[in-house]
């Protein structure tokens, strides 16, 4: 009896304790300890200072710019990323491998280089800006320019999240639905979309989170005008340059809290969609 109990109590995964310990240590060093240091190293931050910073019009404006542009960019990337992933998986064409490699360019390109390049393209004398600005459409030094920059750095997250799921979907299911009389839109909506919703939500969350904290590619194209195009990460840097460590910490904590709540909501929606897809 004792032997049987010992066998049943044996772990099914050899080395689980060691690997779990390394994982927790790595997570603590990279994520938990820095966030904990941010919380406890308040540099003179009080509740009164926190409330004052949270209600400051400039801070509220920077948060509005950051979250609106990041949300708009992630939403647009949601549709463009699905389209790009669909083309890469379902079609064969010359230069497909090169096209596939270009998708990862925002990962490898320094964000400052991306910001300078986008500004050169969309500025009033740029390749594209010189044609649209006479029409009254200002791309650079506006929230539109910020959104374009965040779309550029966020699109790979959606494509690389959706692409493996599309590759695993069986074409026989779509063919069976077509033989039963279903049209293309109904096949996509009833057969493909339920499996694509979780990776789409994941890609949206990743692109949105990256956009909220993006600095390098936005600082050049935004124009950095307070109350108009100033983003929250830039405001943190401005407060640090003014030696306002308490204010910078307060903005960082507020940004961290709001980002965590939004990502928690998105992850809850993702889990709900997966459960609904199994029913």
N, C-alpha and C positions, 0 to 999 in steps of 0.2 A: 504493500500500500504506500509506504513512504517513498519507494522508488518511483511509483507511478506519479505521485504528487510532484516529485522532483523533476520528472520528465515534462509534466504538464506546465510546471512553473518556469521551464527553460525558455529563454527569449528566442523568438523565431528569427530575429535579425542579429547575426554575430557582429560584435563591435558596435552595437547601438549606443552604449554608454560613452565610448570614446568619441565617436562621430558627433553625438549630440553635444558633448562637452565642447568640442572644437567649434561647433556651429554657434552655441551660445556665447562663447568667448569672442568669436569673430563679430557676431551681431552686437555684442556689448561694446567692443572697441570702435566699431564703425558707426553705429547708430545710437545705442542707448546712452553711452557715457557722454558723447557730445551734446545730446539733447538734455540730459540731466544737468550738465554743466551750464547750459543756457538757462535752465530754470532756476538753479541755485545761485549762479553768479549774476545776481541782479544789479550789481554795480550801483547801489543806492536807489534802486527802483522801489517805489512804494505803490500802494493801491491808488493813492491820489494821483500819482504820476501816470499810472496805467490808465485811469479814467480820463485824465487830461489828454493823453496822447490818443486814446481811442476815439475821443470826440473832437479832435482837432480837424478842421475842414481840409487841410492839406493832406493829412493821413487818410481820411475817408475818400478823398478824391483819388489818391494813388491806389488805394485798394479797389476802388470802382474800376479804374483803368486796367489794373492787373487782371482782375477776375473776369471782366467783360471781354477783354481782348483774348485772354487765354481760353475762355469758354467758347467764343465765336470761332477761334482758330481750331480748337479741338473738334467742334461740331462740323466744320467744313472738311477737316481732315478725315472725319468719320466716313463721309461719302466718297471723297477722292481716294482715300486709302482702300476702301472696298472695291472701287473701280480699278485701281492699279493692281491690287491683288488678283482680281478676277481676270484681268488681261494676262498677267504673268502666269497664271495657272492654266487657263482654258485655251490659250491661243499660242501658236508657234509663228514667229516672224523673225526676219533677219535682225541681228543685233540684240536679241532677247537677253543674252547673258550680260552684255554691257548695260542695258537698260535696268536689269535687275541689280547690278552692282551700284549704279548711280543712286538707287534708293537709299543706300547706306551712307551716302556722302555726308549728310548732316551729322552722322555719328563721328566721323573722322575729322571733319573740318573744324578748326578752332572757331568758337562762336564769334570772336571779335572779327575774324576774317569774313565770316558770313555777314556780320553787320555792316562792314565797310562795303562789301560787294552789293548787298541789297540796297544800301543808300545810294551807291553809284548808279544803280539801275533805275530806281524809282524817284530820285531827286528831280527837281525841275529841269535840269540840263542832262538828265540821264537818258539811257536808251529808250526806256518806256515813259518815264515822267515827262519828257519833252513833248510827247504827243497828247497825253491826257490832261496835263495841267492847264493848257490853254482852254480846255473844255470846262474848267472849273472843278476838276477832280484832283485833289491834292493827295498824293500817296505817301511820300516821305514827310517826316515831321508831323505826323498825325496818328490818330488811333488806327486808321486803316493801315498805315505802314507797320505799326506794331503787330497788328493781326497777321499781316503778310509774313513778317519775320517769324512769328510763332508758328504759323502754318509750315514754314520751311523746316524748322527744327523738330516739329511734332509728327510730320507725315510718316517717317519710318516706323514709329511705334505702332501705328494702326496697320500698316502693310505687313510688317513682320509678325504681328499677332494674328491677323486673319488668314494670311497665306497658308500656314500649315494646316489649318482647319479645312480650307477649300481643297487642299491636296488630298485629304483623307476622305472627303465625301465621295460616295460611290455614285458613279454615273448611271448605274443600272436603275437606281431608285427614280432618277429624273426621267429615264426612258420609260419606265413602267407608268409613271404619272402621265407622260405624254400619250402613251397608247390608250390610256383610259379617257382621253379627251381633254386633259388639262392644258391650258394655254401657258405661255412662257411666264407671264406675270404671276399666275396662280402657282406654278411650280416653284418659282422663287419664293413667294410669300408663304406657302404651306409646307414646302419640302426643305428648302435651303435656309430660309431666314431663322427658324427656331434654333438651328445649330450654329448660326452665325452671330446671334445676339450676344452670348457670353464673350466671345473674343472681341466683338465690336465695342462692348462696354469696357473691356480691359484696355483696349487700345485707346479709347476715349479718355479713360482715367489716367493712363500713362502720359498721353499728350497734354492733357490738362494740367497735371502735376508738374510736368517739365516747363510748361508755359508760365505757370505762376512764379516759379523761381528763376526764370531765365533773365540773364543780365547782359552778357556780352553782345549778342546779336541784336538787342533792342536799344542799347544805350546810344548807338549812333543814329539809327533811323527814327527814333522817337522825338528827338529835339529837346527832350528833358524839360519841358515847360511845366512848372508847377500848376496844379489844378486842371491841367489839360492833357498832357502826355507823359507825366511823371509816373513811373511804376514804383511799386512798393520796394523791390530790391534796391533801386536807385536811391530811394529816400533813406533807406538804411545806411547806404554808403555816404550820403550827404551828411547824415547826423554823426557818423563816425569821424568824418573829416572835420566836423565842428566840435569834436570831443564831447558830444552829447551821448555818452554811452548809455545812460538810462533811457533816453528816448529811442535809441537804436535797438536796445534790448526789448523795449515795450512793443515796437513795431514788429520785430522778429517773432516775439511770442504770439502776438495777435495773428500774424500771417500763418504761423505754425498751427495755431488752434483752428482757424477757419479752414485751412487746407486739410487738416486731419478730419474735421467734421464732414466736409464735402466728399473726401475719398471714402469715408466710412459709409456714407449714403450710397455712393456709386457701387461699392463692393457689396452692399446689401441688395441692391437692385440686380447685380450680377448673380448672386446666389439664388435670388428669387427666380430669375429667368432660367437658371439651370434646373431648379426643381420643377418649374412649370414645363420645361421641355421633356422631363422624364415621365410626366403624368400622361 
